[in-house]
């Protein structure tokens, strides 16, 4: 089983504020499957850099407004 990623995201919140965009609509806009969006949203999968940029562009925000990575201790 894949290890969950340390990357967190605000995709669910961004979708809600984008007129409650569905996971399927986001998937279509960025060229992936709905299952991929679900896995990214749940932190089970880290998107490629290209997909991360596409997600940020859909919501017209910067990458760091979508994805966060913990600071090194």
C-alpha positions in Angstrom: 0.0 0.0 0.0 1.3 3.5 -0.9 2.5 5.7 1.9 0.5 8.9 2.3 2.2 12.0 1.2 3.3 14.8 3.6 1.9 17.3 1.1 -1.5 18.8 2.2 -3.9 20.7 0.0 -6.9 23.0 0.0 -8.5 21.5 -3.1 -11.8 20.6 -1.4 -12.1 24.2 0.0 -11.2 25.7 -3.4 -13.8 23.6 -5.2 -16.4 24.6 -2.7 -15.6 28.3 -3.2 -15.7 27.8 -7.0 -19.4 27.3 -7.1 -19.1 23.8 -5.5 -17.1 22.5 -8.5 -17.3 18.7 -8.7 -14.3 16.4 -8.6 -15.3 15.3 -12.1 -15.3 18.8 -13.4 -11.9 19.5 -11.9 -10.6 16.2 -13.3 -11.8 17.1 -16.8 -10.3 20.6 -16.6 -6.9 19.3 -15.7 -6.9 16.1 -17.9 -6.9 13.4 -15.2 -9.5 10.9 -13.9 -11.9 11.7 -11.0 -10.1 9.0 -9.0 -6.8 10.9 -9.4 -8.5 14.0 -8.0 -9.9 12.1 -5.1 -6.5 10.5 -4.3 -4.8 14.0 -4.5 -7.5 15.6 -2.4 -7.2 12.9 0.3 -3.4 13.1 0.4 -2.9 9.6 -0.9 -1.1 10.7 -4.0 1.2 13.6 -4.8 0.4 15.2 -8.2 3.1 15.8 -10.8 4.3 19.4 -11.0 2.4 19.9 -14.2 -0.8 18.7 -12.7 -0.2 20.9 -9.6 0.2 23.9 -11.8 -3.0 23.0 -13.7 -5.0 22.8 -10.5 -3.7 26.1 -9.3 -4.5 27.7 -12.7 -8.1 26.4 -12.6 -8.6 28.2 -9.3 -6.5 31.2 -10.4 -4.3 31.0 -7.3 -0.6 30.3 -6.6 0.7 26.8 -5.9 1.2 27.5 -2.2 -2.5 28.4 -1.9 -3.3 24.9 -3.1 -0.5 22.8 -1.7 1.5 23.0 1.5 4.6 21.0 2.6 5.8 21.1 6.2 8.9 23.0 7.1 12.0 20.9 8.0 12.4 20.6 11.8 
